Amino acid sequence: MRIGIQLSYSSGDFREAAQEIVELEGVGLDVAVAAEVYTFDAVSQLGYLAAVTSSVELMSGILPIYSRTPALTAMTAAGLDFVSGGRFTLGLGASGPQVVEGWHGVPYDAPLARTREVVEICRQVWRREKLEHAGPKYTVPLPADQGTGLGKPLKLINHPVRERIPVLLAAIGPKNVQLAAEIAEVWEPIWFHPERAADVWGEALSAGKAVRDPALGELGIVTGVPVAIGDDVDHLHDAVRPALALYVGGMGARGKNFYNDLAVRYGYPEAAATVQDLYLSGRKDEAAAALPDELVRAVSLIGPEGHVAERLAAFAEAGVTVVNAQPLDDTREGRRATVETLARLAHG
């Protein structure tokens, strides 16, 4: 198992944050992840990290499929893989309608079909084939009746470091997870419950793997996990509750909240409904308190070192290959200690 960490959305000084990644690289950090929502873009940050790091894997977590053309996504990934010396993983996801329509101003439609086509086009570009694609959502070159008629098939001028850059797909819905298991090198779920993951996602994963190209290798799993290691940290489970309540209760409209659906599928339908009702009525503290303690503990790594080691083993047994640590001691020293201890436990 490898250990990752995600850069803060709102880092005050990115250069300082990048230097911290360099320090963490020295104590065992394996993966550095840059997010992209309605923030600074992830690409510029990843390019900067490529210049100052030497071994840590770089990952976008995630680039929305709607915000760039498929060819631009492919070019960007090839460029980041080039400047990092083959250390980049292209994390993609559908995001959600609030961001896609509210920020990017484009329709949130057909996420499964678009994801499949984006990945197909990226791999075609990385193989330096002339780009010709005719799918339900993307047609390249643009047909003559939709433009000037001057478009022609082109291929990437540069030679990528790798013709198959690893693709990560963020997914939690059954059909999305099945797609990830079929076409991606890596799958990223959220709020991963090791003991219930197989019940929730096993069927979808099996269906995807049944038609998976063997050349993709085994499916890796990356998941973010709140972490606090020590003999007096049990109270920090309460620090996990506000973020989990935000997702279960407020990340989406009633009836259109993928994370609430996940809590239901984990076996907490009554609690999921209560948390959502409270959160959407503005009673956020009560919503956080209504989360089942069992769920909060299962999706976290909080406790003495021996307990955390046991939970890491449970995550590994469930198939997780990268724990993307979210240190609850959010000081520079705390993050370093968390990563150093996790790396020691995970690397044996």
C-alpha positions as CSV (number, residue, x, y, z in Angstrom):
1,M,0.0,0.0,0.0
2,R,1.2,3.5,-0.8
3,I,0.5,6.8,1.0
4,G,-0.7,10.0,-0.7
5,I,-1.8,13.4,0.4
6,Q,-3.9,16.0,-1.3
7,L,-2.9,19.7,-1.5
8,S,-5.3,22.1,0.1
9,Y,-7.9,23.7,-2.1
10,S,-7.1,27.1,-0.6
11,S,-3.4,27.0,0.2
12,G,-2.3,30.6,0.9
13,D,1.1,30.1,-0.6
14,F,1.4,27.3,-3.1
15,R,5.2,27.5,-3.2
16,E,5.3,26.8,0.5
17,A,2.8,23.9,0.0
18,A,5.0,22.5,-2.8
19,Q,8.1,22.7,-0.5
20,E,6.1,20.7,2.1
21,I,5.5,18.0,-0.5
22,V,9.2,17.8,-1.1
23,E,9.7,17.3,2.6
24,L,7.0,14.7,2.8
25,E,8.6,12.9,-0.2
26,G,11.6,12.6,2.0
27,V,9.7,10.8,4.8
28,G,7.8,8.3,2.6
29,L,5.1,10.1,0.7
30,D,4.3,8.2,-2.5
31,V,1.6,10.3,-4.2
32,A,0.7,14.0,-4.3
33,V,-2.8,14.9,-5.5
34,A,-4.1,18.2,-6.8
35,A,-7.8,18.8,-6.9
36,E,-9.7,21.0,-9.3
37,V,-13.2,22.2,-8.5
38,Y,-14.0,25.9,-8.8
39,T,-10.5,26.7,-7.6
40,F,-7.2,27.4,-9.2
41,D,-6.6,24.9,-11.9
42,A,-4.8,21.6,-11.0
43,V,-2.6,21.6,-14.0
44,S,-0.4,24.5,-13.1
45,Q,0.1,23.2,-9.6
46,L,1.0,19.7,-10.9
47,G,3.5,21.2,-13.3
48,Y,5.1,23.1,-10.5
49,L,5.3,20.0,-8.4
50,A,6.9,18.1,-11.2
51,A,9.7,20.6,-11.2
52,V,10.5,20.4,-7.5
53,T,9.9,16.8,-6.7
54,S,11.8,13.8,-7.9
55,S,10.0,10.5,-7.1
56,V,6.5,11.2,-5.8
57,E,3.7,10.2,-8.2
58,L,1.6,13.2,-9.3
59,M,-2.2,12.8,-9.7
60,S,-5.1,15.0,-10.7
61,G,-7.9,14.4,-8.3
62,I,-9.9,15.2,-10.4
63,L,-10.1,17.0,-13.7
64,P,-13.8,17.3,-14.7
65,I,-14.5,15.6,-18.1
66,Y,-16.7,18.6,-19.1
67,S,-14.3,21.4,-18.7
68,R,-11.8,20.5,-21.4
69,T,-12.1,19.0,-24.9
70,P,-10.9,15.4,-24.9
71,A,-7.9,16.3,-27.1
72,L,-6.9,19.0,-24.6
73,T,-7.2,16.6,-21.8
74,A,-4.9,14.2,-23.6
75,M,-2.4,16.9,-24.4
76,T,-2.4,18.1,-20.8
77,A,-1.8,14.6,-19.5
78,A,1.0,14.0,-21.9
79,G,2.6,17.3,-21.0
80,L,2.4,16.6,-17.3
81,D,3.8,13.1,-17.8
82,F,6.6,14.6,-19.8
83,V,7.7,17.3,-17.4
84,S,7.4,14.8,-14.4
85,G,9.4,12.0,-16.2
86,G,6.5,9.6,-16.3
87,R,5.1,10.2,-12.9
88,F,1.6,11.4,-13.7
89,T,-1.8,9.7,-13.3
90,L,-4.7,11.4,-15.0
91,G,-7.6,11.5,-12.6
92,L,-10.9,12.2,-14.2
93,G,-14.5,12.4,-13.0
94,A,-17.9,13.8,-13.9
95,S,-18.0,16.2,-10.9
96,G,-21.6,17.3,-10.5
97,P,-24.3,19.5,-12.1
98,Q,-23.8,22.3,-9.5
99,V,-20.2,22.8,-10.7
100,V,-20.4,21.7,-14.3
101,E,-23.5,23.9,-15.1
102,G,-23.0,26.5,-12.4
103,W,-19.3,27.2,-13.0
104,H,-18.4,25.9,-16.4
105,G,-21.8,26.7,-18.0
106,V,-22.1,23.5,-20.0
107,P,-24.9,20.8,-19.7
108,Y,-24.3,18.0,-17.3
109,D,-25.3,15.2,-19.6
110,A,-24.4,11.6,-20.3
111,P,-21.5,11.3,-17.9
112,L,-20.9,7.6,-18.6
113,A,-20.8,8.0,-22.4
114,R,-18.6,11.1,-22.2
115,T,-16.2,9.4,-19.8
116,R,-15.7,6.4,-22.0
117,E,-15.1,8.5,-25.1
118,V,-12.7,10.9,-23.3
119,V,-10.6,8.0,-22.2
120,E,-10.7,6.4,-25.7
121,I,-9.6,9.7,-27.3
122,C,-6.8,10.2,-24.8
123,R,-5.3,6.8,-25.5
124,Q,-5.6,7.4,-29.2
125,V,-3.7,10.7,-28.8
126,W,-1.0,9.1,-26.6
127,R,-0.4,6.4,-29.2
128,R,0.2,9.2,-31.7
129,E,-2.5,8.0,-34.0
130,K,-4.3,10.4,-36.3
131,L,-7.3,11.5,-34.2
132,E,-10.5,10.2,-35.7
133,H,-13.4,9.5,-33.5
134,A,-17.1,9.2,-34.1
135,G,-19.1,8.6,-30.9
136,P,-22.5,9.7,-29.5
137,K,-20.9,12.7,-27.8
138,Y,-17.7,13.6,-29.6
139,T,-16.9,13.6,-33.3
140,V,-13.3,14.5,-34.3
141,P,-12.6,16.0,-36.7
142,L,-15.7,18.2,-36.6
143,P,-18.1,17.3,-39.5
144,A,-18.1,19.7,-42.4
145,D,-21.8,20.6,-41.8
146,Q,-21.0,21.7,-38.3
147,G,-18.1,24.0,-39.0
148,T,-15.9,25.3,-41.9
149,G,-15.2,21.9,-43.3
150,L,-11.5,22.5,-43.0
151,G,-10.8,20.2,-40.1
152,K,-8.6,17.2,-40.8
153,P,-7.3,14.3,-38.7
154,L,-4.1,15.3,-36.8
155,K,-1.8,13.4,-34.5
156,L,0.2,14.7,-31.5
157,I,3.4,16.3,-32.7
158,N,5.4,15.3,-29.6
159,H,6.3,11.8,-28.5
160,P,4.8,11.1,-25.1
161,V,6.9,9.5,-22.4
162,R,4.3,6.7,-22.2
163,E,1.7,5.8,-24.7
164,R,-0.5,4.6,-21.9
165,I,-0.7,7.1,-19.1
166,P,-2.6,5.7,-16.1
167,V,-6.2,6.8,-15.9
168,L,-8.0,7.1,-12.6
169,L,-11.8,7.4,-12.6
170,A,-13.6,8.8,-9.5
171,A,-16.9,7.0,-9.2
172,I,-19.4,5.7,-6.6
173,G,-22.5,4.9,-8.5
174,P,-22.8,1.2,-9.7
175,K,-22.6,2.0,-13.4
176,N,-19.8,4.5,-13.0
177,V,-17.8,2.0,-10.9
178,Q,-18.4,-0.8,-13.5
179,L,-17.0,1.6,-16.1
180,A,-14.0,2.3,-14.0
181,A,-13.3,-1.4,-13.5
182,E,-13.6,-1.9,-17.2
183,I,-11.5,0.9,-18.7
184,A,-9.3,2.6,-16.0
185,E,-6.0,1.7,-14.3
186,V,-7.2,3.1,-11.0
187,W,-10.6,3.7,-9.3
188,E,-11.3,6.3,-6.7
189,P,-14.3,5.9,-4.4
190,I,-15.0,8.2,-1.5
191,W,-15.8,7.5,2.2
192,F,-14.6,3.9,1.7
193,H,-15.9,1.4,4.2
194,P,-13.6,-1.6,4.0
195,E,-16.1,-4.1,5.6
196,R,-19.0,-3.1,3.3
197,A,-17.2,-2.2,0.1
198,A,-17.7,-5.6,-1.4
199,D,-21.4,-5.6,-0.7
200,V,-21.9,-2.2,-2.2
201,W,-19.5,-2.3,-5.2
202,G,-18.6,-6.0,-5.6
203,E,-21.1,-6.7,-8.4
204,A,-20.2,-3.6,-10.3
205,L,-16.5,-4.3,-10.0
206,S,-16.9,-7.9,-11.1
207,A,-19.0,-6.9,-14.2
208,G,-16.4,-4.3,-15.2
209,K,-13.4,-6.6,-14.7
210,A,-15.1,-9.3,-16.7
211,V,-14.6,-7.2,-19.9
212,R,-11.4,-5.5,-18.8
213,D,-8.4,-5.4,-21.2
214,P,-5.7,-7.5,-19.5
215,A,-3.2,-4.9,-20.6
216,L,-4.6,-2.5,-18.0
217,G,-3.3,-4.8,-15.2
218,E,-5.0,-5.1,-11.8
219,L,-7.3,-2.3,-10.9
220,G,-5.8,0.0,-8.3
221,I,-7.9,1.8,-5.7
222,V,-7.2,5.2,-4.2
223,T,-9.3,6.6,-1.5
224,G,-9.1,9.6,0.8
225,V,-9.1,8.8,4.6
226,P,-9.1,11.2,7.6
227,V,-6.1,10.2,9.8
228,A,-5.0,10.9,13.4
229,I,-2.5,8.6,15.1
230,G,-2.0,8.6,18.9
231,D,-3.2,7.4,22.3
232,D,-5.5,10.4,22.9
233,V,-7.1,11.1,19.6
234,D,-10.5,9.3,19.8
235,H,-12.3,12.6,20.2
236,L,-11.1,13.5,16.7
237,H,-13.8,11.3,15.2
238,D,-16.0,14.3,15.8
239,A,-13.8,16.3,13.5
240,V,-14.7,13.9,10.7
241,R,-18.5,14.5,11.2
242,P,-18.9,18.0,9.6
243,A,-17.3,17.0,6.3
244,L,-19.1,13.6,6.1
245,A,-22.4,15.4,7.0
246,L,-21.8,17.9,4.2
247,Y,-21.5,15.1,1.7
248,V,-24.3,12.9,3.0
249,G,-26.6,15.8,3.7
250,G,-25.8,18.8,1.5
251,M,-23.7,17.8,-1.5
252,G,-26.5,17.8,-4.0
253,A,-30.3,18.3,-4.0
254,R,-32.8,16.0,-2.3
255,G,-33.2,12.9,-4.5
256,K,-30.0,13.8,-6.4
257,N,-27.2,13.3,-3.9
258,F,-24.8,10.5,-4.9
259,Y,-23.2,10.5,-1.4
260,N,-26.5,10.2,0.4
261,D,-27.2,7.2,-1.9
262,L,-23.9,5.7,-0.8
263,A,-24.8,6.0,2.9
264,V,-28.0,4.2,2.1
265,R,-26.2,1.4,0.3
266,Y,-23.8,1.1,3.2
267,G,-26.8,0.1,5.3
268,Y,-27.8,3.4,6.9
269,P,-31.0,4.5,5.1
270,E,-32.7,6.0,8.2
271,A,-29.6,7.9,9.3
272,A,-29.0,9.1,5.7
273,A,-32.5,10.6,5.5
274,T,-32.2,12.2,8.9
275,V,-28.8,13.8,8.1
276,Q,-30.1,15.1,4.8
277,D,-33.3,16.6,6.4
278,L,-31.3,18.3,9.1
279,Y,-28.6,19.6,6.8
280,L,-31.0,21.0,4.2
281,S,-32.9,22.8,6.9
282,G,-29.8,24.5,8.1
283,R,-29.2,22.4,11.2
284,K,-25.7,21.3,10.2
285,D,-24.4,20.5,13.7
286,E,-27.4,18.3,14.4
287,A,-26.8,16.6,11.0
288,A,-23.2,15.9,11.9
289,A,-24.3,14.5,15.3
290,A,-26.9,12.2,13.6
291,L,-24.2,10.3,11.6
292,P,-23.8,6.7,12.8
293,D,-20.7,6.3,14.9
294,E,-20.0,3.0,13.2
295,L,-19.8,4.8,9.8
296,V,-17.6,7.6,11.1
297,R,-15.1,5.1,12.5
298,A,-15.1,2.8,9.5
299,V,-14.2,5.5,7.0
300,S,-11.4,6.9,9.2
301,L,-7.9,6.0,10.5
302,I,-8.1,7.4,14.0
303,G,-6.5,5.8,17.1
304,P,-3.3,4.4,18.5
305,E,-0.7,3.2,16.1
306,G,-1.7,-0.5,16.6
307,H,-5.3,0.2,15.7
308,V,-4.3,2.3,12.7
309,A,-2.1,-0.6,11.5
310,E,-5.0,-3.0,11.8
311,R,-7.3,-0.6,9.9
312,L,-4.7,-0.1,7.2
313,A,-4.6,-3.9,6.8
314,A,-8.4,-3.9,6.4
315,F,-8.2,-1.3,3.7
316,A,-5.6,-3.3,1.9
317,E,-7.6,-6.5,2.3
318,A,-10.5,-4.6,0.6
319,G,-8.3,-3.8,-2.3
320,V,-7.1,-0.3,-1.5
321,T,-3.6,0.4,-3.0
322,V,-3.2,4.1,-2.1
323,V,-4.5,5.7,1.1
324,N,-4.8,9.4,0.4
325,A,-4.2,10.8,3.9
326,Q,-6.3,13.7,5.3
327,P,-4.3,14.5,8.5
328,L,-6.5,15.9,11.2
329,D,-3.5,17.5,12.8
330,D,-3.4,20.2,10.1
331,T,-0.1,21.7,11.1
332,R,3.0,21.3,9.0
333,E,4.5,19.2,11.8
334,G,1.4,17.2,12.2
335,R,1.1,16.4,8.5
336,R,4.7,15.3,8.4
337,A,4.3,13.1,11.5
338,T,1.1,11.5,10.0
339,V,2.7,10.8,6.7
340,E,5.9,9.4,8.2
341,T,4.0,7.1,10.5
342,L,1.6,5.9,7.8
343,A,4.4,5.3,5.4
344,R,6.2,3.2,8.0
345,L,3.1,1.1,8.8
346,A,2.1,0.8,5.1
347,H,5.5,0.0,3.7
348,G,6.3,-2.5,6.5
